[in-house]
């Protein structure tokens, strides 16, 4: 089991830091939501560290995809306490390469170590990430790109932005999640 502690790079820049700016959710802040701020999560390149090795295992598919495009991606990592007790440390991972980053920039995934296993608790967000002083349950709220707030709900982070319900969209998601469960991939609901 890999024990996490605060990694150099959280709250103090070290190495090569992430500089992504845009978000797929940009401009979709709900009415009345003001720009919020919090403690920034700084992600840096930390080759050879225990967390870098773990991040590469957790993102093996993305790294393999970049390799198929003859790219050597940059892996940026950071860590920060997500719980109010400080016992639950989040691992923030961003894999940067031309084939993996889109018009919204490079996406970041957030993992939480639970009972010796890593669980993805926030998937593919783009933009600067900060931890807010507000909480849901015992977990801190996460702010992405200055206006997109994610809250802890039922063991994962959920977006507070209201999305338009497209016909058949929820059914499509449920089918995909069922297929992922059958194939042995963990799925958060």
NUGU-183417 format. One record per residue (C-alpha): x, y negated, z negated; residue number from 1; chain. Coordinates in steps of 0.02 Angstrom, whole numbers, m for minus. Example, Ala and Ser with C-alpha at 12.3 -4.5 7.8 and 13.67 -1.06 7.14 Angstrom:
REC; 615; 225; m390; 1; A
REC; 684; 53; m357; 2; A
//
This chain:
REC; 0; 0; 0; 1; A
REC; 66; m172; 47; 2; A
REC; 50; m297; m93; 3; A
REC; 15; m473; m34; 4; A
REC; 78; m628; m115; 5; A
REC; 76; m804; m49; 6; A
REC; 188; m808; 103; 7; A
REC; 307; m949; 142; 8; A
REC; 215; m1052; 271; 9; A
REC; 56; m1073; 170; 10; A
REC; 47; m1254; 116; 11; A
REC; 224; m1284; 179; 12; A
REC; 274; m1271; 360; 13; A
REC; 416; m1151; 394; 14; A
REC; 471; m1079; 561; 15; A
REC; 364; m1108; 714; 16; A
REC; 189; m1163; 668; 17; A
REC; 27; m1149; 765; 18; A
REC; m30; m1301; 862; 19; A
REC; m200; m1253; 931; 20; A
REC; m330; m1391; 940; 21; A
REC; m496; m1339; 1016; 22; A
REC; m635; m1223; 963; 23; A
REC; m771; m1126; 1049; 24; A
REC; m889; m1201; 920; 25; A
REC; m826; m1380; 938; 26; A
REC; m963; m1507; 942; 27; A
REC; m1093; m1387; 871; 28; A
REC; m1091; m1448; 691; 29; A
REC; m1265; m1443; 618; 30; A
REC; m1357; m1606; 593; 31; A
REC; m1296; m1699; 440; 32; A
REC; m1132; m1605; 426; 33; A
REC; m990; m1727; 399; 34; A
REC; m809; m1694; 439; 35; A
REC; m745; m1591; 294; 36; A
REC; m568; m1557; 240; 37; A
REC; m482; m1430; 133; 38; A
REC; m313; m1349; 107; 39; A
REC; m239; m1308; 278; 40; A
REC; m182; m1131; 314; 41; A
REC; m14; m1146; 401; 42; A
REC; 35; m1001; 512; 43; A
REC; 216; m971; 557; 44; A
REC; 323; m845; 648; 45; A
REC; 400; m729; 519; 46; A
REC; 484; m589; 620; 47; A
REC; 533; m437; 520; 48; A
REC; 435; m483; 363; 49; A
REC; 317; m357; 284; 50; A
REC; 166; m462; 333; 51; A
REC; 228; m480; 512; 52; A
REC; 243; m291; 525; 53; A
REC; 67; m270; 455; 54; A
REC; m2; m404; 573; 55; A
REC; 75; m313; 721; 56; A
REC; m7; m149; 668; 57; A
REC; m176; m234; 646; 58; A
REC; m161; m319; 816; 59; A
REC; m82; m176; 913; 60; A
REC; m216; m182; 1049; 61; A
REC; m185; m367; 1085; 62; A
REC; 3; m340; 1086; 63; A
REC; m16; m193; 1207; 64; A
REC; m128; m298; 1319; 65; A
REC; 2; m437; 1325; 66; A
REC; 138; m309; 1363; 67; A
REC; 36; m245; 1511; 68; A
REC; 44; m425; 1576; 69; A
REC; 234; m425; 1551; 70; A
REC; 219; m551; 1410; 71; A
REC; 308; m556; 1244; 72; A
REC; 178; m639; 1130; 73; A
REC; 216; m747; 980; 74; A
REC; 139; m679; 820; 75; A
REC; 97; m813; 691; 76; A
REC; 46; m766; 515; 77; A
REC; m3; m849; 354; 78; A
REC; m82; m799; 192; 79; A
REC; m190; m885; 65; 80; A
REC; m295; m837; m86; 81; A
REC; m475; m820; m27; 82; A
REC; m555; m779; m194; 83; A
REC; m581; m901; m335; 84; A
REC; m481; m783; m447; 85; A
REC; m333; m785; m327; 86; A
REC; m330; m595; m323; 87; A
REC; m397; m575; m145; 88; A
REC; m266; m638; m24; 89; A
REC; m313; m664; 158; 90; A
REC; m194; m623; 300; 91; A
REC; m216; m745; 445; 92; A
REC; m150; m682; 613; 93; A
REC; m138; m768; 781; 94; A
REC; m63; m683; 933; 95; A
REC; m11; m810; 1065; 96; A
REC; 14; m767; 1248; 97; A
REC; m50; m832; 1413; 98; A
REC; m164; m682; 1441; 99; A
REC; m237; m686; 1265; 100; A
REC; m270; m872; 1241; 101; A
REC; m415; m952; 1333; 102; A
REC; m483; m1126; 1361; 103; A
REC; m527; m1138; 1175; 104; A
REC; m346; m1102; 1128; 105; A
REC; m277; m949; 1041; 106; A
REC; m391; m859; 921; 107; A
REC; m355; m815; 741; 108; A
REC; m416; m662; 645; 109; A
REC; m425; m652; 455; 110; A
REC; m399; m489; 360; 111; A
REC; m427; m445; 178; 112; A
REC; m346; m298; 91; 113; A
REC; m479; m196; 2; 114; A
REC; m446; m30; m85; 115; A
REC; m281; m10; 8; 116; A
REC; m356; m38; 181; 117; A
REC; m363; m194; 287; 118; A
REC; m533; m260; 339; 119; A
REC; m560; m395; 468; 120; A
REC; m671; m524; 382; 121; A
REC; m664; m662; 513; 122; A
REC; m645; m626; 697; 123; A
REC; m576; m734; 837; 124; A
REC; m593; m915; 783; 125; A
REC; m500; m1055; 870; 126; A
REC; m436; m1215; 795; 127; A
REC; m351; m1272; 635; 128; A
REC; m407; m1175; 481; 129; A
REC; m429; m1243; 306; 130; A
REC; m491; m1171; 143; 131; A
REC; m629; m1274; 63; 132; A
REC; m655; m1302; m123; 133; A
REC; m835; m1240; m102; 134; A
REC; m872; m1055; m125; 135; A
REC; m1003; m922; m92; 136; A
REC; m994; m776; m211; 137; A
REC; m815; m780; m273; 138; A
REC; m741; m818; m101; 139; A
REC; m688; m988; m36; 140; A
REC; m775; m1061; 116; 141; A
REC; m668; m1075; 272; 142; A
REC; m670; m1226; 387; 143; A
REC; m621; m1203; 569; 144; A
REC; m580; m1350; 682; 145; A
REC; m640; m1481; 559; 146; A
REC; m827; m1446; 569; 147; A
REC; m865; m1260; 583; 148; A
REC; m894; m1191; 408; 149; A
REC; m890; m1003; 375; 150; A
REC; m959; m931; 212; 151; A
REC; m939; m763; 124; 152; A
REC; m1094; m656; 143; 153; A
REC; m1114; m468; 124; 154; A
REC; m928; m428; 128; 155; A
REC; m876; m538; 275; 156; A
REC; m870; m718; 331; 157; A
REC; m1021; m781; 429; 158; A
REC; m1040; m939; 530; 159; A
REC; m1156; m1074; 465; 160; A
REC; m1189; m1141; 640; 161; A
REC; m1357; m1093; 710; 162; A
REC; m1341; m1006; 879; 163; A
REC; m1478; m997; 1008; 164; A
REC; m1560; m826; 1008; 165; A
REC; m1549; m760; 1184; 166; A
REC; m1672; m622; 1234; 167; A
REC; m1593; m452; 1201; 168; A
REC; m1434; m525; 1126; 169; A
REC; m1459; m456; 950; 170; A
REC; m1507; m286; 1022; 171; A
REC; m1348; m288; 1127; 172; A
REC; m1243; m326; 974; 173; A
REC; m1325; m185; 874; 174; A
REC; m1291; m61; 1016; 175; A
REC; m1109; m115; 1025; 176; A
REC; m1089; m99; 836; 177; A
REC; m1168; 75; 839; 178; A
REC; m1048; 128; 978; 179; A
REC; m900; 60; 880; 180; A
REC; m954; 155; 724; 181; A
REC; m968; 317; 824; 182; A
REC; m792; 292; 891; 183; A
REC; m725; 272; 714; 184; A
REC; m691; 84; 721; 185; A
REC; m745; m13; 564; 186; A
REC; m886; m136; 596; 187; A
REC; m940; m277; 480; 188; A
REC; m1125; m315; 475; 189; A
//
